Amino acid sequence: MTMTHPAVSNGTYDVARVRQDFPILSKQVYGKPLVYLDNAASAQKPVQVLDRMRYAYENEYSNVHRGLHYLANAMTEAYEQARERCRAFLNAPTLDEVIFTRSVTGAINLVASSLGQSIREGDEIVLSIMEHHSNIVPWNYLRERKGAVIKWAPVTEEGAFDLDAFKALLTERTKIVAITHMSNVLGTVTPLKEIIRLAHEAGALVVVDGAQAAVHIPVDVQDLDADFYAVTGHKLYGPTGIGVLFGKRALLEKMPPYEGGGEMIRTVTEEGVTYGEPPHRFEAGTPPIVQAIGLGEALVYMESLGRERIAAHEASLAAYAKDRLSRINSVTIYGNAPGKGAIFAFDVKGAHPHDIATIIDRAGVAVRAGTHCAMPLLGRYGVTATCRASFALYNTHEEVDILADALIKAQDLFA
């Protein structure tokens, strides 16, 4: 059972107390307090995660699954406990449906490569225009190599997913729908449960990029009826190099392996190879053991604060940021869908996003500038780059004010 964090008080938590768990947030840059607003790219790590990983290396480290000695057993137990924590986090029915990968990118490539072996020329794959390149390029491989057809579901001017337009794209040739749960640029939360229902009615499988959504809102893969759902550790306050793919057991059992090597086999002879059962069939070689343990600890940390409390805190930040940024005349915000996450893509009139990001960096404010690996979406809005401020469970209203003040000063430079 997860212990409640001492910062928690009923429906909220003391963000100042939470920030004490993240040593890097007390850092100064250019003599100014760090205001870290690049969380959609990667989140900072609490000491609980760092300490657990250090303990694993110093006290438990060995390879997993293959050994019978004390350390091998201890490490295997910790590794598989992390899998259980991931299962609970996503509410997956069984452990067999939880595959460790290196990232969401690795997870989507796994699914695309494996399912892709049954794709035929003319088969259709539906994406949204909001997809991160990680949920575009692997499917483009199937267009290049298999003759698949990619269709694009649009968004409205305010950045909402166009469900009617999506429905019109589905045909008897639709085999796969690959969709984000939350846009990493607009913060739009897609109507995923309805998307999945419509896709299933059309006979298609659904692959969900949950890299952003799982950080900000509770996810229940059973309630969603998702076929595949991928998350990544480094955005969930855990380490890099670890991701999780949920896949329905009945589908995983039919899928050929993505990579070959140790652990994913049952037998290897000179005449041939037989493969293991899921999830091990898809975990070739020595896995990211300590990274998985770190991710498990990060999920415990999130649960100790309460995912509903985190969502409420971030919703308050989002409302305040929208108000402050909207009052700056030269700032244009892209994406204003109802219920959007605390992610703001914006530009400042007369200034390139890279220049804005560089200038406000001198005020200690870290934001992202560029395409955010979402070129088709930026093309939809007729821009080649934006700035992006993205908020996390440890950000504050005061940091929103610092961002807004820095943008006003930057605006004056370009006036």
C-alpha positions in Angstrom: 0.0 0.0 0.0 1.4 3.4 -1.0 2.0 5.8 1.9 0.5 9.3 1.6 3.1 12.0 1.0 3.5 14.4 4.1 2.7 17.3 1.8 -0.8 16.1 1.2 -3.8 17.8 2.9 -7.2 16.5 1.8 -7.8 17.4 -1.8 -4.5 19.2 -2.4 -0.9 19.3 -1.4 1.7 21.8 -0.3 3.7 22.4 -3.5 6.5 24.1 -1.5 7.0 20.9 0.5 6.9 18.8 -2.7 9.6 21.0 -4.3 12.0 20.0 -1.5 12.0 16.5 -3.0 13.5 17.8 -6.2 17.0 19.1 -5.5 17.5 20.6 -9.0 14.6 23.0 -8.5 16.7 25.0 -5.9 19.4 25.6 -8.5 20.1 29.1 -9.8 21.0 29.9 -13.4 22.5 33.2 -14.4 22.0 34.2 -10.8 18.2 33.7 -11.0 16.1 30.9 -9.5 15.5 28.1 -12.0 12.0 28.1 -13.4 11.8 24.8 -15.2 8.9 24.7 -17.7 10.2 22.1 -20.1 8.4 19.2 -18.5 6.7 18.0 -21.6 10.2 17.2 -22.9 11.4 15.6 -19.7 10.5 16.0 -16.0 12.9 16.3 -13.1 13.4 13.5 -10.6 12.6 13.4 -6.9 15.2 12.1 -4.3 13.0 9.1 -3.7 13.7 7.9 -7.2 17.4 8.8 -7.1 17.9 7.1 -3.8 16.1 3.9 -4.9 18.2 3.6 -8.0 21.4 4.2 -6.0 20.4 1.5 -3.5 19.8 -0.9 -6.3 23.2 -0.4 -7.7 24.9 -0.5 -4.3 23.0 -3.3 -2.7 21.1 -5.5 -5.1 22.7 -5.3 -8.5 22.8 -8.3 -10.7 21.2 -9.5 -13.9 17.6 -10.6 -13.8 15.8 -13.9 -14.4 18.7 -16.1 -15.3 20.6 -16.4 -12.0 19.9 -18.4 -8.8 22.1 -16.6 -6.4 21.0 -14.1 -3.8 21.6 -10.9 -5.8 20.0 -12.3 -8.9 16.9 -13.2 -6.9 16.8 -9.8 -5.2 17.2 -7.9 -8.4 14.6 -10.0 -10.2 12.1 -9.5 -7.4 12.6 -5.7 -7.5 12.4 -5.6 -11.3 9.2 -7.6 -11.4 7.8 -5.5 -8.5 8.3 -2.5 -10.8 6.3 -4.3 -13.5 3.5 -4.8 -11.0 3.6 -1.1 -10.2 3.3 -0.2 -13.9 0.4 -2.7 -14.2 -1.5 -1.0 -11.4 -0.7 2.5 -12.7 -2.4 1.6 -16.0 -4.9 -0.8 -14.5 -3.8 -3.5 -16.9 -5.5 -6.8 -16.2 -2.4 -9.0 -15.9 1.4 -8.7 -15.6 1.8 -10.6 -18.9 0.4 -7.5 -20.7 3.1 -5.1 -19.4 6.2 -5.0 -21.5 9.3 -2.9 -20.6 10.7 -1.0 -23.5 13.3 1.8 -23.7 10.7 4.5 -24.3 7.3 5.3 -26.0 9.3 5.5 -29.2 10.6 1.9 -28.6 7.1 0.7 -27.7 5.5 2.2 -30.9 8.3 0.8 -33.0 7.7 -2.6 -31.4 4.0 -2.6 -32.3 4.5 -1.1 -35.8 7.2 -3.6 -36.7 5.2 -6.6 -35.3 1.8 -5.7 -36.6 3.4 -4.4 -39.8 4.3 -7.9 -40.9 0.6 -8.5 -41.6 0.0 -5.2 -43.4 -0.8 -5.4 -47.1 -0.7 -2.8 -49.9 -3.7 -0.5 -49.6 -4.3 -1.2 -45.9 -5.1 2.1 -44.1 -3.5 3.6 -41.0 -5.2 6.5 -39.4 -3.2 9.1 -37.5 -4.1 12.5 -36.1 -2.4 15.6 -37.3 -1.3 16.1 -33.6 1.0 13.1 -33.5 4.5 13.3 -32.3 7.0 12.1 -34.9 7.5 8.9 -32.8 3.9 8.1 -33.7 4.3 9.0 -37.3 7.7 7.7 -38.6 7.2 4.0 -37.6 3.9 4.0 -39.5 5.5 5.8 -42.5 7.9 2.8 -42.7 4.8 0.7 -43.5 3.8 3.2 -46.1 7.3 3.0 -47.7 7.8 -0.7 -47.4 4.4 -2.2 -47.5 2.3 0.2 -49.5 0.1 1.2 -46.6 -2.1 4.3 -46.9 -1.9 6.9 -44.1 -4.9 9.1 -43.4 -4.9 12.2 -41.1 -7.6 13.1 -38.6 -7.7 16.9 -38.3 -8.1 19.3 -35.4 -10.3 22.4 -35.2 -8.8 25.9 -35.1 -8.9 25.8 -31.3 -7.1 22.5 -31.3 -9.9 20.1 -30.5 -9.9 16.7 -32.0 -12.5 16.5 -34.8 -14.4 13.3 -34.0 -16.8 13.5 -36.9 -14.0 14.0 -39.4 -12.2 11.0 -37.8 -15.2 8.8 -38.1 -15.5 9.6 -41.8 -11.9 8.4 -42.4 -12.7 4.9 -41.1 -13.3 2.2 -43.8 -13.1 -1.6 -44.1 -9.5 -1.1 -45.1 -8.6 0.6 -41.8 -6.3 -1.7 -39.9 -4.7 0.5 -37.3 -5.5 3.8 -35.6 -2.5 5.3 -33.9 -3.5 8.2 -31.7 -2.1 10.5 -29.0 -4.1 10.7 -25.7 -2.7 14.2 -25.1 -1.0 16.5 -27.6 2.6 17.4 -26.6 2.1 20.8 -28.3 -1.5 21.9 -27.8 -2.2 20.0 -24.5 -5.4 18.7 -26.2 -6.9 15.6 -24.6 -8.5 13.5 -27.2 -11.9 11.8 -26.7 -10.0 8.5 -26.6 -12.7 6.2 -25.3 -15.0 7.2 -28.2 -12.1 7.1 -30.7 -11.4 3.5 -29.6 -15.1 2.5 -29.8 -15.4 3.8 -33.3 -12.1 2.2 -34.4 -13.2 -1.1 -33.0 -16.5 -0.9 -34.8 -14.5 -0.5 -38.0 -12.4 -3.5 -37.2 -9.2 -1.6 -36.5 -6.7 -1.9 -33.7 -5.8 1.1 -31.6 -2.3 2.1 -30.6 -2.2 5.0 -28.0 0.7 7.3 -27.4 0.2 8.1 -23.7 3.6 9.9 -23.1 1.9 13.1 -22.0 -1.5 12.0 -20.8 -0.2 9.4 -18.2 1.7 12.2 -16.5 -1.3 14.5 -16.0 -4.5 12.4 -15.8 -5.4 9.0 -14.5 -5.3 6.3 -17.2 -7.3 3.0 -17.1 -6.6 0.9 -20.1 -9.5 -1.5 -19.3 -12.0 1.3 -19.2 -10.6 2.8 -22.4 -10.5 -0.7 -24.0 -7.2 0.3 -25.5 -5.4 -2.4 -27.6 -2.0 -0.9 -26.9 -1.0 2.0 -24.6 2.5 3.3 -24.3 4.1 5.5 -21.6 7.7 6.7 -20.9 9.6 6.9 -17.7 11.4 10.1 -18.0 8.2 12.2 -18.3 6.8 10.4 -15.2 9.5 11.7 -12.9 11.5 8.5 -13.5 14.8 7.8 -15.4 15.4 7.9 -19.1 15.9 4.7 -21.0 12.7 3.0 -19.8 9.2 2.8 -21.2 6.1 0.6 -20.8 3.9 -0.9 -23.4 0.5 -2.3 -22.4 -0.9 -4.8 -24.9 -3.9 -7.0 -24.7 -2.8 -10.5 -24.0 -4.8 -12.1 -26.9 -3.0 -9.7 -29.3 0.5 -10.1 -27.9 0.2 -13.9 -28.1 -0.3 -13.6 -31.9 2.4 -11.0 -32.5 5.8 -12.1 -33.8 8.8 -10.8 -31.7 10.3 -7.4 -32.5 13.9 -8.2 -31.5 15.8 -11.4 -31.1 18.2 -12.4 -28.4 18.4 -13.7 -24.9 15.4 -14.0 -22.6 12.8 -13.8 -25.4 13.2 -17.5 -26.4 12.0 -20.8 -25.2 14.4 -23.0 -27.1 17.3 -22.4 -29.6 18.6 -25.3 -31.6 20.6 -25.6 -34.8 17.4 -26.3 -36.6 15.3 -23.4 -35.3 14.0 -21.2 -32.5 10.8 -21.2 -30.4 9.8 -18.0 -28.7 8.7 -17.3 -25.2 5.3 -16.0 -24.0 4.5 -12.4 -23.5 5.8 -10.2 -22.0 9.3 -11.8 -22.2 8.9 -12.5 -26.0 9.3 -8.8 -26.5 12.1 -8.1 -24.0 15.2 -9.4 -25.8 18.6 -9.1 -24.0 19.5 -7.6 -20.7 16.7 -5.1 -19.9 17.0 -1.6 -18.4 16.8 -3.1 -14.9 17.6 -0.3 -12.6 15.7 2.1 -14.8 12.6 0.0 -14.5 13.0 0.0 -10.7 13.4 3.8 -10.8 10.2 4.1 -12.8 8.4 1.9 -10.3 9.5 4.2 -7.5 8.4 7.3 -9.5 4.9 5.8 -9.9 4.8 5.2 -6.1 5.8 8.8 -5.6 3.0 10.0 -7.9 0.5 7.8 -6.1 1.7 9.2 -2.7 0.6 12.6 -3.9 -2.6 11.3 -5.5 -3.1 11.5 -9.3 -6.4 13.4 -8.8 -4.6 16.0 -6.6 -1.8 16.3 -9.2 -4.5 16.8 -11.9 -6.2 19.5 -9.8 -3.0 21.3 -9.1 -2.0 21.3 -12.8 -5.5 22.4 -13.8 -5.1 25.4 -11.5 -1.7 26.2 -13.1 -3.2 25.9 -16.6 -6.0 28.3 -15.9 -3.7 30.8 -14.3 -1.1 30.5 -17.1 -3.8 30.9 -19.8 -5.1 34.1 -18.1 -1.6 35.6 -17.7 -0.3 34.8 -21.2 -3.6 35.9 -22.8 -3.1 39.4 -21.4 0.2 39.9 -23.2 -0.9 41.5 -26.5 2.0 40.1 -28.6 1.6 36.5 -27.5 -0.4 34.0 -29.5 -1.4 30.7 -27.9 -1.9 27.7 -30.1 -4.6 25.3 -28.8 -7.4 26.2 -26.5 -9.5 23.0 -26.5 -11.7 22.5 -23.4 -10.0 20.4 -20.7 -6.5 20.8 -22.2 -3.5 19.9 -20.2 -1.0 22.4 -18.7 1.0 22.7 -22.0 1.2 26.0 -23.8 2.6 26.5 -27.3 2.9 30.2 -28.2 4.8 32.7 -30.1 5.6 36.4 -29.7 4.9 38.8 -32.5 8.0 40.0 -34.3 10.4 37.5 -32.7 11.6 34.0 -33.5 10.8 31.4 -30.9 14.5 30.5 -30.5 15.2 34.2 -29.7 12.5 34.4 -27.2 13.6 31.1 -25.5 17.2 32.4 -25.4 16.2 35.7 -23.9 13.9 34.4 -21.1 16.5 31.8 -20.3 18.6 34.7 -18.9 15.8 35.2 -16.5 16.1 31.6 -15.4 13.0 30.4 -17.3 13.5 27.1 -19.2 11.0 26.6 -22.1 11.3 24.6 -25.3 11.5 26.2 -28.7 11.2 24.5 -32.1 8.9 22.1 -33.8 8.4 19.8 -30.7 8.7 16.8 -33.1 5.2 17.7 -34.5 5.9 19.2 -37.9 2.5 18.3 -39.4 0.7 20.0 -36.5 2.7 23.2 -36.8 2.0 23.1 -40.5 -1.7 23.0 -39.7 -1.3 26.4 -38.0 1.0 27.8 -40.6 4.0 28.1 -38.4 7.5 26.5 -38.4 8.3 26.8 -34.7 6.8 27.9 -31.4 7.8 28.3 -27.8 6.3 25.8 -25.4 5.9 26.2 -21.6 4.8 22.9 -20.0 4.0 22.5 -16.3 4.4 19.7 -13.8 3.3 18.8 -10.3 6.0 20.9 -8.7 5.4 24.2 -10.6 3.9 27.2 -8.9 1.7 30.2 -9.7 4.7 32.4 -8.9 6.6 30.7 -11.7 3.8 31.5 -14.1 4.2 35.2 -13.1 8.0 35.0 -13.7 7.4 33.5 -17.2 4.8 36.2 -18.0 7.1 39.0 -16.8 10.1 37.6 -18.7 7.9 37.5 -21.9 6.8 41.1 -21.4 10.5 42.2 -21.1 11.4 40.1 -24.2 8.5 41.7 -26.1 9.8 45.2 -25.3 13.1 44.2 -26.9 11.4 43.4 -30.2 8.9 46.3 -30.1 
